Amino acid sequence: MIKALIEIGRSVRDLYPMPLVEIPYRQKGTTSELNQSQKKKRKDEPKVLVVELHSNTENFLETSEIYIIDYTPDDVLEKYFFRDKTSANGPAESLSFKLPPKPSTLRQRLGILTLLGYKADIETIAEKIEQKLEDFRKKGEIRQSTLVVLKIDGKWPAENKKLRENFVKNFLEKLGSYKGKAIWKTRAVCHGCGEEKLVYGGVGDLLKFYTVDKYGYAPELNPKIAWKQYALCEDCIFDLERGKRAVDDFLKWRFYGKEFWLLPVSSGELRRILDNFKQLHVELSGKPYFEGFESFEDKLIYEASRQETALSYHFIFAEDDQQAIRIRLHIEEVLPSVLSQYVNTKIEHEQEFRHSIYQVVSNTKNLYFNFFSSPSLRANKQRPGFTDEDFYMLVDKVFRRSPVDEKYLISKAMSRISKDMVETEEHGKIPLWPVLETLLSLEFLLKWGILKRKTGGVVMNTLPYEEFFERHSEFFNHPAKRGLVLLGVLVQNFLNYQHHLRGSTPFMKVLKNLILDQKDVQKVYVTLQNKMNEYEIGHWWPELREGVSLSFIEAGDKWPLSPEEIGFYIAVGMALHSHPAFRKEEHEEQ
């Protein structure tokens, strides 16, 4: 991945002539959201605290003026010349730095003046800054995000000759040190370009996820010698910084709510691929979906698959972890052909699924495979469901085409469905959306060829409702599954009738929140038939009752299904009870 970033940086050298200069505050949100925010400034919009310093006759710096101006990203290179400091202590990297929360840290940051050879009373300068800050806070003019810029003799940091002359030198010297000792610098083969040069370690200071002294990152490595495993020359260090900037600017996306880096690898025209992604980033920002695609993610994957000179891609999911970046998932060598197959299979399956159930739900546009990340299935503080770990696991399985256990996925889905059923018990309704999403997702994973499941039993072609099951024959591949679906339809029909008569559905308690074993199913079926007789409708829905009985007979005594799976297939039937395949006109009076 580091080599991929270096190659990307090498291809965009003209875009980032001074890669060590960073943007202090990146605007969050999509392009459309940012355009709207320009009309109405946000309360958390950053500010710039300008500290004017001038040299007196003895070349001693004194404070002349301190004032606040608006922060402008376009001024980062032309004026601020900012670079963030990796540690909480020590002098700032430049004459601009983020306002620290502690006065002691402010004094340390002002040490950049001494580092550049200026004569100054840092204590006095710090006191004047704090006094001004107090005045600005009382007036409500200061922001939590404030950039301090030291303007010396009327010149911005970018115009300061001393700073520009020492900026790169100080950066490399600090990079090649460990606990103040310059030991991470030697002449050796660069891991980036493969040439023998003066190389530096400290890649962990460049990449916040490359941390060798914290648990969970690289616990086997000794930080004193770990730099040898990735030592870079000055050119490759600069290209790595450019690669990081390119990621921030147009190779970082949101994939179903998660931060996602898409890094192309090419043997030829890498710059052409990067230009295409740069343009795509502008086009797709702020759009939930694109023409011909139901989701933004599908359009992104499709465009990645169309880059003819791309050999493969790195998929990287990362999130902020205090001062570091924690990589949650890194998939290497994802082939464009796999991406193309994925998008085509996904879209084809979603269209078929929507067509098969469009008469059950009025709006199927938002029904698509999303790695179980939708609010109706995602775990939160109040409800169980799929976690972030499940999401990353499934993304990894899908794009590596590795088997994923069906029982596990159904158990996670049913934990949420069962919880939601408690709230709908009085009305006798199944939580429709999570059931349909789970069914669509499982059928896609089966079609994609990675759903690991048990098989067995004989599927009869003469059972009732064969037209419906024929469309889903690969998924409902056991007579027990078909019987459970039909039982779910029958149960929901009765619940609707019970609610119509009584205004409540006490029969819901018999379902035990749909966590049922095989014996429980028999009890449910018998109890249901008795209740129907009690309501004098025991003769209703004869085809459904026949289908349930014949399917269970064909299924035999031992079903290869867990209690969660049994509950899920019943839930599918309850959710699809209004499907035209299960509606008959023989009892219109119902």
Secondary structure, DSSP 4 states (H G I P E B T S, - for coil): -HHHHHHHHHHTTTT-SSTT---SSPPPS-HHHHHHHHHS--TT--EEEEEEEEE-TTSEEEEEEEEEEE--TTHIIIII-----SSSSS--SSSEEEPPSSHHHHHHHTTHHHHTT-EE-HHHHHHHHHHHHHHHHHHT---SSEEEEEEETTB-GGG-HHHHHHHHHHHHHHHT-BTTB--SEEEEE-TTT--EEEEE--HHHHSTT--SSSTTT-TTS-TTTGGGGG-EEHHHHHHHHHHHHHIIIIIEEEETTEEEEEEEEESS-HHHHHHHHHHHHHHHTT-SS-TT-SSHHHHHHHHHHT-TTEEEEEEEEEEEETTEEEEEEEEEEE-HHHHHHHHHHHHHHHHHHHHHHTTT-S--TT----TT-STTTB--SSS--B-HHHHHHHHHHHHHT--EEHHHHHHHHHHHHHHHHHHHGGGT---HHHHHHHHHHHHHHHHHT-EE----S---SSSTTHHHHHHTTTTS-SHHHHHHHHHHHHHHHHHHHHHHHHSS-GGGGGGGGG---HHHHHHHHHHHHHHHHHTT-TTS-HHHHHHHHHHHHHH-S--S--HHHHHHHHHHHHHTTTSGGG--STTTT-
